[in-house]
Structure formats: C-alpha cells, structure tokens
Amino acid sequence: MGRWEPDTPGRLARAALDLYRERGYEQTTVAEIAGRAGLTERTFFRHYADKREVLFAGSATLQETFVTAVAGAPADAGPLRAVAAGLDAAAELFTDRRDFARKRQAVIMANANLLERELIKLAALSAAVSAALRDRGVPEPAATVTAEAGIAVFKVGFERWVAAEETRGLPELMRGTLDALGDVVTGGS
C-alpha cells in the first residue's frame, strides 16, 4: 500500500465509481475498489458497510440539511416557501460536485437495485420533510403533499442538473423547477 493520503472516503468513492462505470456495479468487488484506491478491504469497511453505500453515503447529510432548513425557515413562511429553503440548502451541498453526481447518477440508472435504493432514499427524505412541516404546524394532508412536491422538484431539478448538456447551476434549476410547479398549481402553463 502507498503512503497515507487524505480523504479516504472520497478516494474509495471515486475508485468505486470508476470501476462501476468500467465494469458494472454487479461485477465490481470491494477488494477491487480498495485496490484501485490504494487501500485495504478492511479500510473500505471502516468507511462503508458495503459497496452500495459508497453511492449513498451522503443521504443522511442531505436529509439533515434539508430538514434543518425547512425547520429554520422564517416563522411566517408558508409550507412551500419552507420547502424552498430546504431545496436551496440541499443544492448548496452539491457545489463543485457535478462531475461526481453525473457519474453516480449514470451508475444508479443502469442498475435496478440501485435505482430502488435511490427511490427509498427519496421517500425517506419526503417523510422527514413532511414531519418537519408538521412540526411547523402544517396540517395533513398539506404537509405530506407539500413534502412530496418538494422532493419531486428536487428530483427533477437534480436530473436536469446532471444532464450532459446542462451548464446552469443546481440552485437555479431547483428554483426554475419550483417556479414551474407554482405555475401549474396556479393554473399557468
């Protein structure tokens, strides 16, 4: 093994993504990921439970950031404005990560099990946002409907952002997608 280098989780994630793209997710082993990163399998398992979690390690941070922003929105903010605060905060997490996100999305879209895990992550995020809205006094079903709409905005904005031809930033795409939802709800386009 080579000498110690910083950012072990990042090195493992980059190695995993490269291998998943080269060989496919199913054909890649933890030993190969660790070897590509210049680390041991034992080191891999100190950072990730399995090779799938390399792709989903940021889920808890995303959820915490989104929910904290919803909870911290101004007291007079309506449910959609509170969710917009969550979208803005979530978008900031991805600053300077478009290349990694594009690669990650391609791997996930190519594997049904990973896509299922991604959808489970988004469902958990929606449930957490819904709970944060209820904590703000938003009644049901408005809390759940608003949370689901917010996660749909996140998903659509994110998918647009990782598209190969897209150059706009994630915050701009999130706001544009939210505006499009507002237009539909108010009877516009």
N, C-alpha and C positions, 0 to 999 in steps of 0.2 A: 504494500500500500504506500502511496505517496505521503508526503508530509501533510500535516494538518492544514486545511484551508477553511475559511469561514463559510457560513450559510449551508450547513449540511442538508437541512430540509430542502432548500432551493436547488442544490446540486442534485439531490435524489429526484426531485420533481422534474427537473429539466432532462435528466437521463431517462426517466420513465417515459416522458412524452416523446422523446426522440425514438426510443425503442418501440413504443406503441405505434408510432407513425410508420416506422420502418418495417416492423414485423407483424404488427397487430397486437391488440391487447391480450387476447387469449394465448398467443404464442410466446409472450414475454414472461420471464420468470423474475422473481425477486433477486435471485443470485445475479442475473444479467443486469438488472437495474443497479444494484450495488456495485458490481464490477465496472460498469460504464462510468459511475460517479467516483470510482477510485476508493470505494468504501467496502465494508463487510456487510454480510446479511444481518449480523447482529446489530450493527449501526442502523441499518434500514429499519429494523423492528423497534428500535428505540424511538423512532420518529413517526412511524406509520404502522397501523395494525395489519394492513395487507396492501397489496398492490393497487387495489381500487381506491383506497383512501388517499393515495398520492393526488388524485384528481379532485377530492372533496375536502381536503384538509382545511380550507378556508370557510367552510359552511358555517361554523359556529361564530366566527368573527363577523361574517356577513349578517347573520341573524341578529347578533348583539348590536351591531352598528345601526341596522335598520330600525330595530325596536327602540333603541335608545333615542334615536332621532324623532321617531313618532311620539314617544312619551314626552320628549323635551320640546315639542313644538309649542308655540305660544298658546296660552290657555284659550284665547278666542278663536283659534284656528279650527275650522270645520274638519270633518274626517278626511276629506280628500286633500286638503292642504296639509294636514298632519302626515298623511302618506307621502305627499310630495316631498316633505322634509326628509322622510326615510329614503326616498329614491335618490335625492341629492347626496345624502351621506353615503349611501351604498355605492353610488357612481364614483365617489372620491376614492374608494378602496381600489379601484381598477386603474388609477392613474399610472401611466407608463407600463401597463401590463397587457396591452392589446395583442402583441405577438404571442405571448403565452396563452392568453384567452382564446385566440383563434385556433391554436394547435389543440388546446384542451377540448374545445367545442367540436372540432373535427373528429377527435378520438371518441368522444361521447356519442356523437351522432352515428358513428359507424358500429356501435355495439348496443344491442337491445338491453342488456343487463345494466350497462352504464347509464343509458337513457332513462331506464326505470329509476335508478338511484337518483338521477338529476331531478326527475319529477317528484320523487319523495322529498328531496331537499326543498323544492319549491313549495310543496304542500305544507311542510313543517314551518317554513318561513311565513306562509299565509296564516297559519294558525297562530303563530306568535304575534304577528301584526294585528290580527283580529283581537287577541287578548289585550294588546296594548291599547287598542281603540276602545274596548270595553272599559278598561281602567280609566280612560279619559271621559267616560260617561256616555259613549256612543252606544245606543241600544241595538239589540238584534232585531231584524237581520241586517241592519245598516252596517254594523261593524264587520261582519263576515263578507258582505257584498263589496264593501269598500276595500277590504284587505285583498280579496280575490282579484278585484280590478287592478289594484296596485301591483300585485305580483304579475298579472298579465302585462301591465305596462313595463315592468322590469324585464320580463322575459322577451317581449317583442323588441324593446329598446336594445337589450343586450345582443339579441340575434342580429339586429341591424348593424350594431357596432362591430361585430366580429366578421361581418361580410367582407370578402376580399377587396371589393371596390370602395368600401366606406372609408372616408377620411375625417368625418366630423367626430367630435368628442362624445363620450358616453353621456355626460350631463346634458348636452344639447339634444341628443337623441332621446333621452328619457323625458325631457321637458316637451319635446315635439310629440312624442307618443302620448303623453298625458294630455296635451292640448287636443290631440286627435280624439281621444276618449271623451274629453269635455265637449267637443263639437258634436259627437254622436249623441251624447246624453241630452244635450240642449236642443237637439233637432237639426243641427247643421249638417255638414257633409256626412 
